[in-house]
Amino acid sequence: VETVAKAGLAAAKGQSSSDKALNKTLTDIATLQTTDGRSVKEVLAMAVGSLRENLDISRIEMIVGPKDSHLIGYSHPK
């Protein structure tokens, strides 16, 4: 999960928000590369093999904004 999150963050760094608004972007997992050059699909396949659990991540949703913006979240469990 950490490797996939880092790949998503690296992809988000290449994007910028030209205005004061936050931009939401969906990225297909198949197009992401990890910091060591492997595809995210390959990393997931290796994790499935070692954990013997099915893992499926189809996309990453990124929120990109100006440098001075702050994003705060809250999740309430059911």
Secondary structure, DSSP 8 states (H G I E B T S, - for coil): -HHHHHHHHHHHHT---SSSS-EEEEEEGGG-B-TTS-BHHHHHHHHHHHH-S-----EEEEEE--TT----------
